[in-house]
């Protein structure tokens, strides 16, 4: 698998504040909003070093928003955490 290239976050309001500090801020949306573990792995690795996990979970509210993707160190599908072997 080729290495994923990170892209700088656009200079728009949605990427200011805590989002600008998120370890995943430069990852492609297809990785952050992946539904499969293999596709989401780069985002999950980013979460392991992310300084804003709490803000991410509070803002995204994955359990109440039927979120699909990676938020706060977990992969979510339809607002439920997906079991990922070797992770919480």
C-alpha positions as CSV (number, residue, x, y, z in Angstrom):
1,X,0.0,0.0,0.0
2,X,1.5,3.4,-0.9
3,X,2.1,5.9,1.8
4,X,-0.7,8.4,2.4
5,X,0.1,12.0,1.7
6,X,-1.2,14.5,4.1
7,X,-2.6,17.7,2.8
8,X,-2.7,21.0,4.7
9,X,-6.1,22.0,6.1
10,X,-7.7,24.8,4.2
11,X,-7.8,28.2,5.7
12,X,-11.5,28.1,6.5
13,X,-13.3,28.5,9.9
14,X,-14.1,24.8,10.2
15,X,-10.4,24.1,10.6
16,X,-9.7,26.7,13.2
17,X,-9.7,26.2,17.0
18,X,-9.3,22.7,18.2
19,X,-9.6,21.2,14.7
20,X,-6.4,22.9,13.7
21,X,-4.6,21.0,16.5
22,X,-6.1,17.6,15.6
23,X,-3.5,15.1,14.6
24,X,-5.8,14.0,11.7
25,X,-6.3,17.5,10.3
26,X,-4.1,16.8,7.2
27,X,-5.5,13.4,6.4
28,X,-7.7,12.9,3.4
29,X,-11.5,12.8,4.2
30,X,-11.7,9.3,2.8
31,X,-9.5,8.1,5.7
32,X,-11.1,10.1,8.5
33,X,-14.7,9.1,7.4
34,X,-13.8,5.5,6.5
35,X,-16.2,2.7,7.5
36,X,-13.6,-0.1,7.3
37,X,-10.9,-0.7,9.8
38,X,-8.2,-1.1,7.1
39,X,-9.1,2.2,5.5
40,X,-9.4,4.1,8.8
41,X,-6.0,2.8,10.2
42,X,-4.0,6.0,9.4
43,X,-6.7,8.1,11.3
44,X,-6.7,5.7,14.2
45,X,-2.9,6.0,14.4
46,X,-3.2,9.8,14.4
47,X,-5.6,9.6,17.3
48,X,-3.0,7.9,19.4
49,X,-0.9,11.1,19.4
50,X,-3.8,13.6,19.2
51,X,-4.0,16.4,21.9
52,X,-7.7,17.1,21.3
53,X,-9.5,13.8,21.7
54,X,-12.0,15.1,24.2
55,X,-12.9,18.1,22.1
56,X,-13.3,15.8,19.0
57,X,-15.7,13.5,20.8
58,X,-17.7,16.4,22.3
59,X,-18.0,18.2,18.9
60,X,-18.7,15.2,16.7
61,X,-20.9,13.4,19.3
62,X,-20.6,10.2,17.3
63,X,-23.1,8.2,19.4
64,X,-25.9,10.8,19.0
65,X,-25.2,11.8,15.4
66,X,-25.1,8.4,13.7
67,X,-21.5,9.2,12.8
68,X,-19.4,7.1,10.4
69,X,-15.7,7.5,10.6
70,X,-12.9,8.0,13.2
71,X,-13.5,10.3,16.2
72,X,-11.8,10.4,19.5
73,X,-9.6,7.4,18.9
74,X,-12.4,5.1,17.8
75,X,-13.9,3.9,14.5
76,X,-17.7,4.6,14.5
77,X,-20.3,3.1,12.2
78,X,-23.9,4.4,12.4
79,X,-23.0,6.0,15.8
80,X,-21.7,2.9,17.4
81,X,-18.1,2.1,18.1
82,X,-16.6,-0.7,15.9
83,X,-14.5,-3.3,17.7
84,X,-11.0,-2.9,16.4
85,X,-8.6,-5.6,17.6
86,X,-5.9,-4.4,19.8
87,X,-7.7,-1.1,20.6
88,X,-10.1,0.1,23.3
